[in-house]
């Protein structure tokens, strides 16, 4: 379906300062499968189950968003340089023709797949330009919102460190951030599937869009709640300062595991928010046409993984950097198998979420 060759060659300085590397073109199919698998093994599972009619568009949007995220996370490169690179990439997302020069950024990638992601960005952009106009506009819109969130994050935490922790100020700022980097994906996903998978189904589009946004926010909030020990040690605190202050805490207190009991009421508050968002995501999943098995499974898996993760977070010392809360691959495989087995029986299927 996307098996043509992307025209042109990509010139990269990604191996060293002294070597000019000419990268041969990569097949579109390889970019949207092999490369996607390398940079996100978990999302790749979701991608593979999606219907062919939306798999390329959603996979491409993910890869380009992941490219922007790689740029934003390259801490060894100055913030101003990363902001300029993001600005240029965002312009290319929106149709500008400014040349890309990610050679230095590529050199600093410790993960080979992320280096390839930057080196192959021109080819991914060529695929974007080859999409149908309506699909291209949907991809452009979601990428513009995502990169705005990444730019905001870079500016907000530009001088952050473990010695100088910067926190969001209010819960409204947290809600805005989760929308920009994940909630908007729920809108994009819904509109893309509506156009290609169930265009004539009688559905409540407002319900789907609203709950699709909440679904994305919930998944992002789970990540934030899981990653607090890592983030604060990099100077980033997504727990709002105003909420912490009301509990008699400061962002720096989150560096100290012994303060976890005092932090737990704040944490429980945000766990409840995440759970409500995931419940909205489960309602979203079950509002989709029953015959759209692939889309429903692709939505169900992250919702079920998310709610299971919340269960583990309720039991752990969430400020302890030695405790890395995650769902094992074995648990994910078991969850996927159960969802497939239960799908033909609606009562068993609907119990999956509460059972987790």
Long-range contacts (C-beta under 8 A, 24 or more apart in sequence): 1-29, 1-52, 1-56, 2-28, 2-29, 2-32, 2-56, 2-127, 3-27, 3-28, 3-29, 4-28, 6-31, 6-123, 6-126, 6-127, 7-126, 8-122, 8-123, 8-126, 10-119, 10-120, 10-122, 10-123, 12-103, 12-106, 12-119, 13-103, 13-104, 13-106, 13-107, 14-103, 14-106, 14-107, 14-115, 14-118, 14-119, 15-107, 16-107, 17-107, 23-119, 23-120, 25-123, 26-120, 26-123, 28-123, 28-127, 31-63, 31-120, 31-123, 31-124, 31-127, 32-56, 32-59, 32-60, 32-63, 32-127, 33-59, 35-63, 35-113, 35-116, 35-117, 35-120, 36-62, 36-63, 38-112, 38-113, 38-116, 39-63, 39-66, 39-113, 39-114, 39-117, 40-66, 42-332, 45-301, 45-332, 45-336, 46-298, 46-301, 46-302, 47-298, 49-294, 49-297, 49-298, 49-301, 50-294, 50-295, 50-298, 51-196, 51-197, 51-292, 51-294, 51-295, 53-196, 53-197, 54-192, 54-193, 54-196, 54-197, 54-295, 56-127, 56-131, 57-131, 57-135, 57-138, 57-139, 57-192, 57-196, 58-188, 58-189, 58-192, 60-124, 60-127, 60-128, 60-131, 60-139, 61-139, 61-142, 61-143, 61-188, 63-117, 63-124, 64-93, 64-121, 64-124, 64-125, 64-128, 64-139, 64-143, 65-142, 65-143, 65-146, 65-147, 66-117, 67-117, 67-118, 67-121, 67-124, 68-143, 68-146, 68-147, 68-150, 69-150, 70-105, 70-109, 70-114, 70-117, 70-118, 71-102, 71-105, 71-118, 71-150, 72-150, 72-151, 72-153, 72-154, 74-105, 74-108, 74-109, 76-108, 77-104, 77-105, 77-108, 79-154, 79-155, 79-158, 82-154, 83-151, 83-154, 83-155, 86-147, 86-150, 86-151, 86-154, 87-151, 89-121, 89-147, 90-143, 90-144, 90-147, 90-148, 90-151, 92-125, 93-125, 93-128, 93-139, 93-140, 93-143, 93-144, 93-147, 94-140, 94-144, 95-140, 100-125, 134-195, 135-192, 135-195, 138-188, 138-191, 138-192, 138-195, 139-188, 141-188, 142-184, 142-185, 142-187, 142-188, 145-179, 145-180, 145-184, 146-180, 146-181, 146-184, 146-185, 148-180, 149-177, 149-179, 149-180, 149-181, 150-181, 152-177, 152-180, 153-177, 153-181, 157-234, 157-235, 157-236, 159-235, 160-234, 160-235, 160-236, 161-234, 161-235, 162-232, 162-233, 162-234, 162-235, 162-255, 163-235, 164-235, 165-232, 165-235, 165-236, 165-237, 165-251, 165-252, 165-254, 165-255, 166-235, 166-236, 166-237, 166-251, 167-237, 167-238, 167-239, 167-240, 167-241, 167-244, 167-251, 168-237, 168-238, 168-239, 168-240, 168-241, 169-240, 169-241, 169-242, 170-240, 170-242, 171-240, 171-242, 171-243, 173-240, 174-224, 174-238, 174-239, 174-240, 175-217, 177-220, 177-238, 178-216, 178-217, 178-220, 178-221, 178-224, 179-213, 179-216, 179-217, 181-220, 182-216, 182-217, 182-219, 182-220, 183-213, 183-214, 183-216, 183-217, 183-220, 184-213, 184-216, 185-216, 186-211, 186-212, 186-213, 186-214, 186-215, 186-216, 186-217, 186-284, 187-212, 187-213, 193-288, 193-292, 193-295, 197-292, 197-295, 198-288, 198-289, 198-292, 198-295, 201-289, 203-287, 203-288, 203-289, 204-287, 207-284, 207-287, 208-284, 208-287, 208-288, 210-280, 211-280, 211-281, 211-283, 211-284, 211-287, 212-281, 212-284, 214-276, 214-277, 214-280, 214-281, 214-284, 215-277, 215-278, 215-280, 215-281, 215-284, 215-299, 215-303, 217-277, 218-273, 218-274, 218-275, 218-276, 218-277, 218-278, 218-280, 218-281, 218-306, 219-277, 219-278, 219-281, 219-302, 219-306, 221-270, 221-273, 221-274, 221-277, 222-274, 222-278, 222-306, 222-309, 222-310, 222-313, 224-270, 225-267, 225-270, 225-271, 225-274, 225-310, 225-313, 225-318, 226-309, 226-313, 226-318, 226-325, 226-326, 228-254, 228-318, 228-319, 229-254, 229-318, 229-319, 229-320, 229-321, 229-323, 230-321, 233-321, 239-266, 239-270, 243-269, 254-319, 255-319, 256-319, 257-317, 257-319, 257-320, 257-321, 259-319, 260-317, 260-318, 260-319, 260-320, 263-318, 263-319, 267-313, 267-318, 268-314, 271-310, 271-313, 271-314, 274-306, 274-310, 275-307, 275-310, 278-303, 278-306, 278-307, 278-310, 279-353, 281-306, 282-307, 282-353, 286-350, 293-343, 296-343, 297-339, 297-340, 297-343, 300-339, 300-352, 301-332, 301-335, 301-336, 301-339, 303-353, 304-335, 304-339, 304-352, 304-353, 304-356, 305-332, 305-335, 307-353, 307-356, 308-335, 308-356, 311-356
